[in-house]
Amino acid sequence: MLKKIFLIFIIIIFVIVGYNALINFSVASLNYYKNNTYKNYNDVEKRAGIAGREFKNYHDWLWQGDRSFTFDVIYMNLFSPGKVKFRIKEDKRISAFVIEAQVTPHDIFKKVYDANMFIESTVDKKSKISLRYREISHTPEEEESKEIVFYPLENIAARQGVKFKIPDRAYDPLAAFFNLLDSEYIVEKTLVFDSLSKEEVYEFKATPVENKNNIYKLKGEVFRKDKSSKHGASFTMWVRGGDVRIPLLVEVMSAAGPIYLRLREVE
């Protein structure tokens, strides 16, 4: 009996030590990446095919042609279950930009659970205000979808035929994110966007707190405007400044733990 108790005690000690070592390694590797983020920009620029090219400003680079960013999604900086690819393209028929986000698992995880999500945001070419927002999620069990149509001149949106009032200059989540990238950054000046993917309105805000080697560190949060403590998250984002505006790393503090989006490639 004493041998079993001793064996269980040893196993518990190894689990605790192993877990702490794993967490410490995770924190150390993440801190190294954060502290050396600006050094990785040259590699990003080469992969993006923009080395040596010049643009009038970051607006031209972000919205021109067919642009895409791919991020690895990393849970607690321990493993990467999948990736998300953002893409911007122009729809000249309606004078708009279409922003897409495709979330897919890595091949090794597809064998366990093959689920994915496609998100699409259509924004006015000039004002970058949302015109339409769609979400389609697939799992082995079912497919779900939703769509919101925005009528910005009337401050109204419609979901499944039901209309509801929205704030002036309301954005869907994708449009809010890309408008944040398209904004002028001034340290300690907060940028605020009203965002919604259904009837509830969220406040999406971010403050540039530091500019080091032309990489801006932004701290922000997303929360429901009714102040519900159960709906929201905080985030930190490192964005390359200058005429090429690239998000390099995003850290999201969720209820399930920290989730990271680390830039993988730019096309």
C-alpha positions in Angstrom: 0.0 0.0 0.0 2.8 2.4 0.9 4.6 1.6 -2.4 1.4 2.6 -4.3 1.1 5.8 -2.4 4.7 6.6 -2.9 4.4 5.9 -6.7 1.4 8.1 -7.0 3.2 10.9 -5.1 6.2 10.6 -7.5 3.9 10.7 -10.5 2.2 13.9 -9.1 5.6 15.5 -8.6 6.7 14.7 -12.2 3.4 16.1 -13.6 3.7 19.3 -11.6 7.4 19.8 -12.5 6.7 18.9 -16.1 3.8 21.2 -16.4 5.7 24.1 -14.8 8.7 23.4 -17.2 6.3 23.4 -20.2 4.7 26.7 -19.1 8.1 28.3 -18.4 9.3 27.2 -21.8 6.1 28.6 -23.4 6.5 32.0 -21.7 10.2 32.2 -22.5 9.7 31.4 -26.2 6.8 33.8 -26.4 8.8 36.6 -24.7 11.7 35.9 -27.1 9.4 36.2 -30.1 7.9 39.4 -28.7 11.3 41.0 -27.9 12.6 40.0 -31.4 9.5 40.7 -33.4 11.0 43.6 -35.3 14.0 41.4 -36.4 11.6 39.1 -38.2 10.3 41.9 -40.4 12.9 41.4 -43.1 11.9 37.8 -43.6 8.2 38.8 -43.7 9.0 41.4 -46.3 10.8 38.9 -48.5 8.0 36.4 -48.3 5.5 39.1 -49.1 7.4 40.0 -52.3 7.5 43.7 -51.4 11.2 44.1 -50.5 12.5 47.3 -52.1 9.1 48.4 -53.3 7.6 51.7 -52.3 4.0 52.7 -51.7 2.4 56.2 -51.2 1.2 55.1 -47.8 -0.1 52.2 -45.8 -3.7 52.8 -47.2 -2.5 51.9 -50.7 -0.6 48.8 -49.6 -3.4 47.4 -47.4 -6.3 47.8 -49.9 -4.5 47.4 -53.3 -5.0 44.3 -55.5 -5.5 40.9 -53.9 -3.8 40.9 -50.5 -3.7 38.1 -47.9 -2.2 37.3 -44.5 -1.9 33.8 -43.0 -1.6 33.3 -39.2 -0.9 30.2 -37.2 -3.4 30.0 -34.3 -1.5 29.0 -31.2 -3.2 27.9 -27.9 -1.3 29.1 -24.8 1.9 29.1 -27.0 2.0 25.3 -26.6 0.6 24.0 -29.9 -1.1 25.2 -33.1 -4.4 23.5 -33.9 -4.9 25.5 -37.1 -4.5 28.6 -39.1 -6.5 31.6 -40.3 -6.1 33.3 -43.6 -7.3 36.8 -44.2 -7.8 38.0 -47.8 -8.8 41.4 -49.3 -10.1 41.7 -52.8 -11.9 44.3 -54.8 -15.4 43.9 -56.2 -15.6 46.6 -58.9 -19.3 45.7 -59.7 -20.5 47.3 -56.5 -17.5 49.6 -55.7 -16.6 47.6 -52.6 -13.9 45.6 -50.9 -14.5 42.0 -49.8 -12.6 40.8 -46.7 -12.5 37.1 -46.1 -11.3 35.0 -43.2 -10.9 31.2 -43.5 -10.2 29.3 -40.3 -9.0 25.7 -40.9 -7.3 23.0 -38.7 -3.9 21.7 -39.6 -3.8 18.4 -41.4 -2.9 16.4 -38.2 -6.0 17.8 -36.4 -8.3 17.2 -39.4 -8.0 13.5 -38.7 -9.4 14.0 -35.2 -12.1 16.7 -35.9 -12.5 18.4 -39.3 -14.2 21.7 -38.6 -13.7 25.0 -40.3 -15.3 28.5 -40.6 -15.5 31.0 -43.4 -16.2 34.7 -42.7 -16.9 37.4 -45.3 -17.2 41.1 -44.9 -18.2 43.5 -47.7 -17.3 47.1 -47.1 -17.9 50.3 -49.1 -14.8 51.1 -51.1 -14.6 54.7 -50.1 -15.9 54.8 -46.5 -14.9 51.2 -45.5 -18.3 51.0 -43.7 -19.9 47.5 -43.5 -22.4 46.6 -46.2 -22.8 42.8 -45.5 -21.4 40.2 -43.1 -21.6 36.4 -43.4 -20.4 33.5 -41.3 -20.5 29.8 -42.3 -19.2 27.1 -40.0 -18.8 23.5 -40.8 -18.5 20.6 -38.4 -18.9 16.8 -39.0 -22.3 17.1 -37.4 -23.8 20.2 -39.0 -23.4 23.4 -40.9 -24.5 26.8 -39.5 -24.7 30.2 -41.3 -25.8 33.7 -40.6 -25.9 36.9 -42.5 -26.3 40.6 -41.7 -27.1 43.2 -44.2 -26.2 46.8 -43.3 -28.0 49.9 -44.4 -25.6 52.6 -43.1 -27.5 55.6 -44.4 -30.5 54.6 -42.3 -28.5 53.2 -39.3 -30.3 49.9 -39.7 -29.2 46.3 -40.2 -31.2 43.2 -41.0 -30.6 39.6 -39.9 -32.8 36.9 -41.3 -35.3 39.6 -42.5 -35.5 41.2 -39.0 -34.4 44.8 -39.0 -32.8 46.6 -35.9 -31.2 49.9 -35.2 -27.4 50.2 -35.3 -25.0 53.0 -34.2 -23.7 55.5 -36.7 -20.6 54.0 -38.5 -21.2 50.5 -37.3 -18.8 47.8 -38.4 -18.8 44.0 -38.5 -15.8 42.3 -36.7 -13.7 41.9 -39.8 -14.3 45.4 -41.0 -13.4 46.8 -37.6 -10.2 44.9 -37.5 -9.1 46.1 -41.0 -10.2 49.6 -40.3 -8.0 49.5 -37.2 -5.0 48.5 -39.4 -5.9 51.3 -41.7 -5.9 54.0 -39.0 -3.3 56.5 -38.0 -1.4 55.4 -34.9 -0.6 58.0 -32.3 0.8 56.7 -29.0 -1.7 56.8 -26.2 -4.6 57.9 -28.5 -7.4 55.3 -28.4 -9.2 54.2 -31.5 -12.8 53.1 -31.0 -15.2 51.2 -33.3 -18.7 50.0 -32.8 -18.9 46.4 -34.0 -21.6 43.7 -34.3 -22.0 40.3 -35.8 -25.6 40.0 -34.5 -28.0 42.3 -32.7 -25.7 43.0 -29.7 -23.4 46.0 -30.2 -19.7 45.6 -29.0 -17.1 48.3 -28.5 -13.8 47.4 -30.2 -11.1 49.7 -29.0 -7.3 49.7 -29.1 -4.6 52.1 -27.9 -1.1 52.3 -29.3 1.1 52.2 -26.2 4.5 52.0 -27.7 6.4 52.5 -31.0 9.7 50.6 -31.1 11.7 50.2 -34.3 8.6 51.2 -36.2 6.5 48.4 -34.7 3.5 49.6 -32.8 2.3 47.7 -29.7 -1.5 48.1 -29.3 -3.5 47.1 -26.2 -7.2 46.8 -26.6 -10.4 45.1 -25.6 -13.8 44.1 -27.0 -16.8 44.2 -24.8 -20.6 44.5 -25.0 -21.9 48.0 -24.7 -24.4 46.9 -22.1 -21.3 46.3 -19.9 -21.9 42.6 -19.5 -18.8 41.1 -17.9 -19.5 37.7 -19.5 -19.0 38.9 -23.0 -15.6 40.3 -24.1 -11.9 39.8 -24.3 -8.7 41.8 -24.1 -5.9 41.7 -26.6 -2.4 42.9 -27.4 -1.3 43.4 -31.0 2.1 44.1 -32.6 1.7 45.9 -36.0 4.4 46.9 -38.4 4.2 50.6 -39.1 5.3 52.6 -42.1 3.9 52.3 -45.6 3.4 48.5 -45.2 1.0 47.8 -42.4 1.3 44.2 -41.3 0.1 42.6 -38.0 2.9 40.4 -36.8 1.5 39.0 -33.6 -1.9 39.1 -31.8 -2.4 37.9 -28.2 -6.0 37.4 -27.1 -6.9 36.7 -23.5 -10.0 34.5 -23.6 -11.9 32.7 -20.9 -10.3 29.5 -22.1 -6.8 30.9 -21.8 -4.4 32.9 -24.1 -4.7 32.4 -27.8 -2.1 33.8 -30.2 -2.2 34.6 -33.9 1.4 34.6 -35.2 2.1 35.8 -38.8 3.1 32.9 -41.1 3.1 34.5 -44.5 2.0 37.5 -46.6 0.9 37.2 -50.2 
